[in-house]
């Protein structure tokens, strides 16, 4: 092989090695950059998935709270219906009592003490005075009439007292009815706020799902690109190894060429010495009769091994 051709081939290989090393460096940098980006995307995806879990848990808790409030509202409405029925019955009773009370109110205004004093006076007269049969009969009839009047007056006052108590009960029931209404409204408002919160969380959750899917797809695509780059890097590293072997082969061939020239020159010197009839050393004899450089090198190696064995 001519020196110019060898040098040209060596330069081409060196240029290729330099170019390959630069390509491998760039590919590794690109792959590392993609790995870092994928790591960041995976971190973002994990955070979004965790946020989605938190949102689902919040929605679950809110729905449970809403269910409890709905049950409470249902119970309050049932109590309110029962209270309304009781209120209607009480109003009907009051209407009847008011009609009776209107008739008995003049009677209730009578003085009970005056009636009792009059009865006592008549009884005292009956017991202490001498009366004719007609007078006694009149006193007895009057006492009977006054006792009946006293009884009716007491009953009238009792009825009016019951009427006042029923009116107070009616007022209490109306207040309780209003309280039930306020409690129902308050819980209904809380349910509405919970519904708004659930809708807000649901919208946020719905917005996370496409982003999570988008990240998963992007991570998959970039991971595939990372694998492709790894394969490309391996291919180029293998190519670089082959070029290095070729370059080594060129260097080895060049060294062998030098050795051959040295061998030929030494052999020529030994042949001239032989022609002059000068004695030859063992090494010179080996050099003279070796047919190839490899054979000479093998003999030299064997001699070194024997020397080493003898020394040991």
C-alpha positions, 0 to 999 in steps of 0.5 A, a space after each residue: 500500500 502506498 504511503 499517500 493512500 494510507 495517509 488519505 485513508 487514515 485522515 478519512 477515518 480520523 475525520 469520521 471518528 471526530 464527526 462520529 464523536 461529535 454526533 454521539 455527543 449531540 445525540 447524548 445531549 439531546 437524549 439527556 435533555 429529553 430524559 429531563 423533560 420526560 422526568 418533568 412531565 412525569 412529575 407534573 402528571 403525578 401531581 395532576 393525578 394526585 390533585 384529581 384524587 383529592 378532587 374526587 375525595 372532596 366531591 365524595 365528601 360533599 356529596 355525602 354532606 349533601 345527602 345528609 342535608 337532603 335527609 334533614 330537609 326531608 325530615 323537617 318537611 315531614 315535621 312541618 307537614 305534621 305541624 301544619 295538620 296539627 295547626 289546622 286542627 287547632 284552628 278549627 277547634 279555636 273557631 268552635 271555642 271562639 263561637 262558644 266563648 262569644 256566647 259565654 263571655 257576658 256570663 264570664 264577666 259576672 263576679 264569682 265572689 258576688 255570686 258566692 256571697 249571695 248564695 252564702 247570704 241566702 243560706 244564712 237567712 235560710 238557716 237563721 230566719 223563720 220562713 214561710 214555706 213559700 219564702 223557703 221555697 223561693 230561697 231554695 230556688 234562688 240558691 239553686 239558680 245562683 249555684 247553676 249560674 256560678 257553675 256556668 260562670 266557672 265553666 265560661 271562665 275555664 273555657 276562656 282560659 282554655 281558649 287563651 291557652 289554645 291561642 298561646 299554643 297556636 302562636 307557639 305552633 306558628 313560631 315552630 312552623 316558621 322555625 321549620 321553614 327557616 331551617 329548611 331554607 338554611 339547609 336548602 341554601 347549603 345544598 345549593 352552595 354544595 352543588 355549586 362547589 361540586 360543579 366547580 370541582 367537577 369542572 376542574 376535574 374534567 379539565 385535568 383528565 385531558 391534560 393527564 391524557 395529553 401528558 401520558 401521550 407526550 411521555 410515550 412519544 418522547 420515551 419512544 424517541 429516547 429509545 430511538 436515540 439510544 439505538 442510534 447512539 449504540 449504532 454510532 458507537 459500534 461504527 466508531 468502534 469499527 473505525 477505531 479498529 480500522 485505524 488501529 489496523 492501519 497503525 499496526 500495518 505501518 509498524 509492521 512495514 517498519 519492522 519488515 524494513 528493519 528485518 530486511 536490512 539486518 538480514 542483508 547485513 547478516 548475509 554480507 557477514 556470512 559472505 565475508 566468512 565471519 562467524 554468526 551469532 545464534 540470533 543472526 542465524 535465526 534472522 538469516 534462516 527465518 522465512 517470515 517476520 512472524 516466524 522470527 517474532 515467534 522464535 523471539 517470543 519462545 526465547 523470551 519465555 525460556 529465559 523467563 522460565 530459567 530465571 524463575 
